[in-house]
């Protein structure tokens, strides 16, 4: 267990330095691309004109800005670090990382749509905290934990 925790923390540091922190062209391109993908996936579900650049207009006075912090990379990298740190066969890890990336990207779009809906329909800006920080983050954590548990179970089966 100590080895897993140490490897997990090391993997987190490495992944966030390489792929999230504004430390290289690679991280900027990756995050810009992920943000653009998120916006592209959101657009069909928003009202016409509601998406303006990186802004989702909720009211004339309130908008949600989809930047690096909202593109889903943070939970993806936490999940990737857990996969990297867990002792399992190497060939299994890229498969679960790929599946996790796709699932987290879709769940992140759903999370943003839920935030938009709650802010638009269910009490305005005062519900942003509840929808974004509580419900949205809980959704991402539950999905990540569920994926990691499935990965562990599958890893144990494939090593038997």
C-alpha positions as CSV (number, residue, x, y, z in Angstrom):
1,X,0.0,0.0,0.0
2,X,2.8,2.4,0.8
3,X,4.4,1.7,-2.5
4,X,1.1,2.4,-4.3
5,X,0.7,5.7,-2.5
6,X,4.2,6.8,-3.2
7,X,4.0,5.9,-6.9
8,X,0.6,7.6,-7.1
9,X,1.9,10.8,-5.7
10,X,4.9,10.7,-8.0
11,X,2.7,9.9,-11.0
12,X,0.5,12.9,-10.1
13,X,3.4,15.2,-9.9
14,X,4.8,14.0,-13.2
15,X,1.5,14.0,-15.0
16,X,0.4,17.4,-13.8
17,X,3.8,18.9,-14.6
18,X,3.9,17.5,-18.1
19,X,0.3,17.7,-19.1
20,X,-1.5,20.3,-17.0
21,X,0.8,23.0,-15.6
22,X,1.7,25.8,-17.9
23,X,5.2,24.4,-18.2
24,X,5.5,23.5,-21.9
25,X,4.0,23.9,-25.3
26,X,2.7,20.3,-25.0
27,X,0.7,21.1,-21.9
28,X,-0.8,24.3,-23.5
29,X,-1.7,22.5,-26.7
30,X,-3.2,19.5,-24.8
31,X,-5.3,21.8,-22.6
32,X,-6.4,24.0,-25.4
33,X,-7.3,21.0,-27.5
34,X,-9.2,19.4,-24.6
35,X,-11.1,22.7,-23.9
36,X,-12.0,23.0,-27.7
37,X,-13.2,19.4,-27.7
38,X,-15.4,20.1,-24.6
39,X,-16.8,23.2,-26.2
40,X,-17.5,21.4,-29.5
41,X,-19.3,18.6,-27.6
42,X,-21.4,21.1,-25.5
43,X,-22.6,23.3,-28.4
44,X,-25.3,20.9,-29.7
45,X,-27.0,20.9,-26.3
46,X,-26.9,24.7,-25.7
47,X,-29.4,27.2,-27.0
48,X,-28.4,29.0,-30.3
49,X,-26.0,31.8,-29.5
50,X,-25.5,30.7,-25.9
51,X,-22.0,29.5,-26.6
52,X,-19.8,32.5,-27.5
53,X,-16.1,31.6,-27.8
54,X,-15.2,30.0,-24.5
55,X,-18.2,31.5,-22.7
56,X,-21.6,29.9,-22.0
57,X,-24.0,32.8,-21.5
58,X,-26.5,32.0,-18.8
59,X,-28.0,35.4,-18.3
60,X,-27.0,38.8,-19.7
61,X,-25.1,39.3,-16.4
62,X,-23.7,35.8,-15.8
63,X,-21.6,33.4,-17.9
64,X,-19.6,30.3,-17.4
65,X,-16.1,30.3,-18.9
66,X,-14.8,27.0,-20.2
67,X,-11.0,27.2,-19.6
68,X,-8.3,24.7,-18.6
69,X,-9.9,24.3,-15.1
70,X,-13.2,23.1,-16.7
71,X,-11.9,20.9,-19.5
72,X,-11.9,17.7,-17.5
73,X,-8.1,17.2,-17.4
74,X,-7.8,17.3,-13.6
75,X,-9.9,14.2,-12.9
76,X,-8.5,12.5,-15.9
77,X,-4.9,13.0,-14.6
78,X,-5.9,11.8,-11.1
79,X,-7.3,8.7,-12.7
80,X,-4.3,8.1,-14.9
81,X,-2.0,8.4,-11.9
82,X,-3.9,5.7,-10.1
83,X,-3.8,3.4,-13.1
84,X,0.0,4.1,-13.5
85,X,0.7,3.4,-9.8
86,X,-1.4,0.3,-9.5
87,X,0.5,-3.0,-9.9
88,X,-1.0,-4.7,-13.0
89,X,0.0,-6.0,-16.4
90,X,1.3,-3.2,-18.6
91,X,-0.9,-4.0,-21.6
92,X,-4.1,-3.4,-19.5
93,X,-3.2,0.1,-18.4
94,X,-3.4,1.9,-21.8
95,X,-6.8,0.3,-22.4
96,X,-8.2,1.5,-19.1
97,X,-6.6,4.9,-19.6
98,X,-8.2,5.3,-23.0
99,X,-11.6,4.2,-21.8
100,X,-11.3,6.5,-18.8
101,X,-10.4,9.4,-20.9
102,X,-13.4,8.9,-23.1
103,X,-15.8,8.4,-20.2
104,X,-14.4,11.4,-18.2
105,X,-14.7,13.6,-21.3
106,X,-18.3,12.7,-21.7
107,X,-19.1,13.0,-18.0
108,X,-17.4,16.4,-17.9
109,X,-19.7,17.6,-20.7
110,X,-22.7,16.2,-18.8
111,X,-21.4,18.0,-15.6
112,X,-21.2,21.3,-17.4
113,X,-24.7,20.9,-18.9
114,X,-26.0,20.1,-15.4
115,X,-24.4,23.3,-14.0
116,X,-25.9,25.4,-16.9
117,X,-29.3,23.9,-16.3
118,X,-29.2,24.4,-12.5
119,X,-28.1,28.0,-12.9
120,X,-30.6,28.7,-15.6
121,X,-33.6,27.0,-14.2
122,X,-33.2,26.2,-10.5
123,X,-32.5,29.5,-8.7
124,X,-29.9,31.3,-10.7
125,X,-26.4,32.1,-9.8
126,X,-26.8,31.1,-6.2
127,X,-27.1,27.5,-7.3
128,X,-23.7,27.5,-9.1
129,X,-21.9,26.4,-6.0
130,X,-24.3,23.5,-5.4
131,X,-24.3,22.4,-9.0
132,X,-20.6,22.9,-9.8
133,X,-18.7,22.3,-6.6
134,X,-20.9,19.8,-4.8
135,X,-22.8,17.8,-7.4
136,X,-20.4,18.2,-10.3
137,X,-17.3,17.3,-8.4
138,X,-19.1,14.4,-6.6
139,X,-20.1,13.1,-10.1
140,X,-16.5,13.1,-11.3
141,X,-15.3,11.5,-8.1
142,X,-17.9,8.7,-8.2
143,X,-17.1,8.0,-11.9
144,X,-13.3,8.0,-11.2
145,X,-13.7,5.7,-8.2
146,X,-16.0,3.4,-10.1
147,X,-13.6,3.2,-13.0
148,X,-10.7,2.5,-10.8
149,X,-12.5,-0.3,-8.9
150,X,-13.5,-1.9,-12.2
151,X,-9.8,-1.6,-13.3
152,X,-8.6,-3.3,-10.1
153,X,-11.2,-6.1,-10.5
154,X,-10.3,-6.6,-14.1
155,X,-6.6,-6.5,-13.3
156,X,-6.9,-9.2,-10.7
157,X,-8.9,-11.4,-13.2
158,X,-6.3,-11.0,-16.0
159,X,-3.4,-11.8,-13.7
160,X,-5.0,-15.1,-12.4
